[in-house]
Amino acid sequence: MQLFTLLAGLALATALWSGVQAVNTEARASYDSAAATLGEAGYDQLVSGDDQPISLETYVALRRAGWLVSPVIEGQINGVRLIGIEPLTAPSSLGPVNLADGADIGAFLSGRGQVYGTVETLAALDVTGSVAPDLAPNVAYTDIGVAQRMLDRAGEVDLLIVAPDQPLRQLALREVAPNLIRRAAAAGSDVGKLTDSFHLNLTAFGLLSFAVGIFIVNGAIGLAFEQRRPVVRTLRALGVPLGALIGLIAVELMLMALLAGIIGVALGYVIAGMLLPGVAATLNGLYGASVAGTLQLRPSWWISGLAIALGGTALAATGALWQLSRMPLLAAAQPRAMAMAAGRRAKVQGGLAAILIIATLILAATAQGLIAGFAMLAALLIGAALGLPIILSAVLAFCANRARGVVGQWFWADTRQQLPGLSLALMALLLAMAANVGVSTMVSSFRLTFVGFLDQRLSSELYVTAADANQAAQITERIASEVDVILPIQSVTMPIASIPTEVFGTRIHDTYRDTWVLLDSLDLPWDQVASGEAILINEQLFRRAGLNVGDQVMLDAVPLTIVGVYGDYGNPIGQAVIGEDLFVKLYPDVGPLRFGVRVPEADVNRVRSILRDDVGIPDAQMINQAGIKAFSLDVFDRTFVVTTALNVLTLAVAAFAILMSLLTLATMRVPQLSPAWAVGMTRAELGRLEVIRAVLLALLTAVIALPLGLALAWALLAVVNVAAFGWQLPMYLFPWDYVRLFGFAVLAAAIASLWPAIRLARTPPAGLLKVFSNER
Amino acid sequence: MNAKIIVLALTPFAANAQGFAGLGGAADGFGLPTPAPTFDFPTDHGPHDNYRIEWWYLTANLQADDGTDYGLQWTLFRSALAPETGSGWTAPQLWMGHAAVTTSTDHYVSERIGRGGIGQAGVTAAPFSAWIDDWQFSGDWQTMAMTASGTDFAYDMDLNAQGPLIFHGDDGYSVKSAGGQASYYYSQPYFDIAGTLTLPDGDVAVTGSAWLDREWSSQPLAADQTGWDWFSLSFDDGAKMMGFLLRQSDGTAYSSATWIAADGTTTAYPDGAFRAEALETSATSGATVPTTWRVQLPDRGVDATVTAVNSDAWMQTSVPYWEGPVRIEGSHTGRGYLEMTGYE
């Protein structure tokens, strides 16, 4: 039993840690290789304006007109994204493949079937190519000529990458290829930021699982030692030297830790294997690039898994061995003695907890950077965990004082006495629950804000992009009478308070008044902006430049009062809104090419067909708002699939810790329960009380976990998020989620205590009687 | 992502990253030059796809109205992966263009690389046109037009031939080593050139003289040759001289020269007749290279010092080398061009 507890506890902690690590490493590696494969988004591109593929002739005509462009073709074969590039003209920093030495570039260019991809990818394509293990899965690269042949699209090109440095002389695009549209390089950081937020989630979970793991290991070792005290006493009494004993125990522990570590890493592999499809789905949603659904056994994480097992054991064993070495030779392994010792330890622990909580408060008030934010999280969690037994003990003492009746008093006192043995498991439960509350609050707050933000930013029913100013004028002219209002979208990038800012010239309309949520504002902000004397800025600019509502900023020498700050989630740079009239006055040459069109939902398709047929706007340049919203939410929801899975897992491990602790304690508790039985309580009654006790402790822990979790959520939203992404998310509360979580925690504790309780209820009376006959 | 595909893509030119020394590779399946050639013009102005490498190589010494010296280069290289023409993306002919303008203080360089077979780059013999992207060199070999542009410079030139084609070596069969490696090699050193240089400081009207080299082969260097120092010198008295040293890994060099008298008659000199000795080296933005030379052709009484107009005429291209205008002083005076390859 003891062996099982130790092994299982260690193995589970290791599994949790290495599982999360594996997922994190794998996700990062997959993302990195996906991002590193083709940096075409970092360049301006020429794309077709009429949904027709670009012809080879157009490509050559552009080259001969002085345009340094490089063709790319892309298609799907057997689920593999096949990308054809032209290596001679591709920008030099566009590097798809880390080619192995001796790669036959001649074969690559001459189209003798050189395809680069992972082993699996090449198998899916059914080609003999060159294995490039660091390519993203299901992505293959080859020469454009080969790709055209494989995709059966001879002479076709999907897009042209525009090299950043163009020659002094070139013909205008409209003279060479009037049907092509130049698409600006993606800022790239939008996706990057989402990635960061995803990895931050995983990292936070790695940290938590580490903490939970350490507590479990600590608990398992501690209990193992408690159980062994009688044996140690006997051995020492028989003359075994202390040093030899400690050495032997240490060696034994390390061997067990190693075994448990190996089991744990294997388990972690299974966990990661189960989670990874979720991660893959998430990344797929985020980047549209597929990610390995299979796991590679990376040395970094199995070594770190073993290290955690050994390190955790060493940490826990050091304390225990130290105690052992100081223990009086014949000190009895009595639970009460254990509780008394715990009382002394509690003071140290309490002091530590107080220091950590104070540190948390100080950091909460001052924390600026990401590291400080994480330090605060760590201080908060460890402080709270260490403080837990003290709080519980105080609560139980209070209850014991107010309890009436013998059974009640005995119950409370007995619960309190059991606390030290259970405290580590309860700490794990506390952390798991707090993490659950914190992360689910954060995620749900994030989602609510995000939905609101989408509603605000995608308030028009239809978005139309014109190819040029002429077409833009036609749009306005043709549909002005058909729709409620046309809202032009135009912007320039200008420094505000020395920070590069995207300045939008906006036609002030009720759409904005109704849908935009301002984080802070003066009276009638939109009317002031419309008057041309005021400006609205986003939160990023607000924070970075340290501006305040009411301050004045200069935009091209025009003084403007900041009348409001709006949330701008996901945007890495500064943004500001000024009135359309002022914008036109300042930047007469810009002219809007994009328009938001307000029109009753039922008329959207009619307006689309008018624009398509009468103005010649290709469908690709018209976007229905409903579609974007659905897509964005889908991507968002997938991001947190994994988070939810990890939540459940953490909770399950905490429940296991409780089970183990209770099982261990059960054996030791027989001597204490026997008198209660002897004075007339039935075994069933005792068993019931055991369950009630566990549920009660879980409930108390949960009550403490709630504020802790909320504090955690607050720290994540208001400190870590600001540090990581530059914006603060409003925090919302979700009482029903918490109630459900309470239910889970209680259920977990009840289930965990059920077995020990049943065992107790079935203990043969002889076993209970033996207590009295044995000399202790 | 360190080794980018683009770097490897250039290996036909870099010949497996050994630089110009790789030109000594075996010529499997490709045509080999044979002695006593007969040329067929205008066909031979066009590409010879069954030979591994070929170039249309123009250098010019220019002067602005205020007397400022400029150098100009326009080069189109053809490199074949296989001895066939082909069409479309699978055509094994690759093209590389180099353009440069050199002043006494600056050196502007641009490079283009492209695929034959799709129309992005190529050469047609009749009517003659050589192009890569928007760069072009075309005409009837009497009057020609030439243009190129980079991110920081551009030029438009008109050329007018004032003399005959010059054939090097044995009537255009130019031996490159004691082992017999050779190329077909002829020149048009008599172009008058005039046009406009577009430089960061503005447009400059220039006039001068240009020298066009045509050369093709499949294995121009011996395996133990590491690079060359090539001189095209136009003396003020109307005579011209082409001379090169092919440096060998044992420290010796294989030399060759063509003396072009003012009336256009040529004399080919075998190994050893032409001597060039480095007097001074300069650290450039690439390698350290000799930028002052003593060149001698005792048979013609030539003992002159050749000095780079701009010692830092380093061509930072996929295969880097040094190419720039020179001044000649000593027994003869004049101007010319110097090319040095294989320095590291």
Interface residues (C-beta under 8 A of the other chain):
Chain A: A36 L56 E57 Y59 V60 R63 R64 A65 G66 L68 I85 E86 P87 L88 T89 A90 S92 S93 L94 G95 P96 V97 N98 L99 A103 I105 G106 F108 L109 S110 G111 D143 I144 G145 V146 Q148 D165 Q166 P167 L168 R169 Q170
Chain B: M1 N2 A3 K4 I5 I6 V7 L8 A9 T11 P12 L81 A82 G88 W89 T90 P92 L94 S110 I113 G114 R115 I118 G119 Q120 W131 D133 D134 S149 G150 T151 D152 F153 A154 T198
